[in-house]
Amino acid sequence: MKYYDKLIFELSRPGRKGYELPADKFNTDGLAAIPQNLLREEKAELPEVSELDVVRHYTNLSNKNFGVDTGFYPLGSCTMKYNPKINEELCVMPEFTSLHPLQNPDTAQGALELYYNLQHALASLAGLAEFTLNPYAGAHGELTGLMIMRSYHDARGDKKRKKVIVPNSAHGTNPASAMVAGLEVVEVKSKPNGSIDVEDLKPLLNDEIAGIMMTNPNTLGMFETEIIEIAKLVHDAGGLLYYDGANFNPLLGKVRPGDMGFDIMHINLHKTFSTPHGGGGPGSGPVGVAAHLTQFLPNPHVKKAENGKFYVDFGKESLGSISTFFGNFGVMMRAYAYILSLGKENIRNVGPMATLNANYIKESLKDDYLLPIPGVCKHEFVFDGLKDKSTGVTTLNVAKRLLDYGFHAPTIYFPLLFHESMMIEPTETESLETLDEFIEVMHKVAKEARETPEDVVNAPLTTPVRKLDETNAAKNPILNYKALKENA
Ligand SMILES: *Cc1c(COP(=O)(O)O)cnc(C)c1O
């Protein structure tokens, strides 16, 4: 039986209908405005189903899913964090959702004020001069930031700088964004403790280097203590420092990338500032810059006039536009609500709580799981699989077995520094009870690996679908109804 036989079923019956809008109540003349060549020639080949069929189909599918609203989600790096429901209510307020990006700014002062205030809240958390909120995602922010880096060198007539240094522990989007920005990636090695090897960095620095991309704490959750020296070395060589702030929670209100010497950074609002993400969106990847780079920020940019009015600015030296209009406003509204609800004092507790939770899990499990880099971590850490390698049970097996116990798997096989990486971030908002349950289950799986390894190797045993053929799913995806019919 193919995997989808159980999941999706032929519900369509000829002539069956759901709800239909009464034709006499709506003006259908609008159809005439659609150019002839864009009109459908035949009816869309859609399943013919009743409203109940549709509602039940999607509700049942959603029940088969796992989400942060159904269980603990200890995914390292791309962490899904607390998503207060109040934010969802705020961001559907019609006063905001009925705005149009092209309407006169005088009639949208409230939205522009929110936009402006968020730009400045992020700037003060980052220790940088200005932010743009236009990019749609972290990777898009990276691309924007690297375009700013290129604009800076170009404006100085420094045309040789076409290389960017990226550590071998970096998130995959870093080298990918560098390539898209037309830069060549040069890899710098990590030391055994996961931090950048300064001795390996030194010989890479020359007049072809545009800059370096880093994150601190790094991908292993360790703070780069030599960051001040690294910043000096890169700046002395004429390069700029880019900070990947996708996961900014460990630093909030405590440490500022600007103070560490970074010139450009992006933040993932959909990770650190409470927008639920996954399945492709929505996201927002604001980019901040130090004072000497503000003129290159993308257009449009929201500014405040002397008289207190907010206006939309198009800078002449700007690198241009990188998004339609202003970016993902709904995500910004959630981020703004989240920052205000925490406030200046409480926002300082985010990092310490995330750090405490991560260290609590790490120390509680290191007897059963191999901890390659001992010591205090920040918001996340990495195990290199089970400690007892003789069982043959892999990180993938453990991850799948966790699903049987109602937990989402951690990030696995990333970073690439270890063979059996298992990257765990509990986040700052999980309770002690939840952490203890997770720890208990992780011990239980380690015990199973020793005593009944087949239960772990064959996991998941209780989920709606068992272990998937991931290669086949990636190579021959069945993404719509038609493809399903053709494949059946
Ligand atoms: C998630 C993440 C990114 C990419 O962000 P997207 O919004 O998925 O494009 C970049 N760097 C790090 C460290 C991340 O965790």
The ligand as a Gaussian input file, in Angstrom:
#p B3LYP/6-31G(d) Opt

LIG

0 1
 C       16.336000      29.879000      10.329000
 C       17.699000      30.378000      10.161000
 C       18.056000      31.101000       9.000000
 C       17.129000      31.278000       7.806000
 O       15.896000      31.880000       8.084000
 P       14.649000      31.643000       7.090000
 O       13.599000      32.576000       7.588000
 O       14.272000      30.210000       7.209000
 O       15.092000      31.990000       5.703000
 C       19.339000      31.590000       8.940000
 N       20.230000      31.385000       9.929000
 C       19.923000      30.689000      11.043000
 C       20.951000      30.517000      12.114000
 C       18.641000      30.161000      11.209000
 O       18.343000      29.466000      12.303000

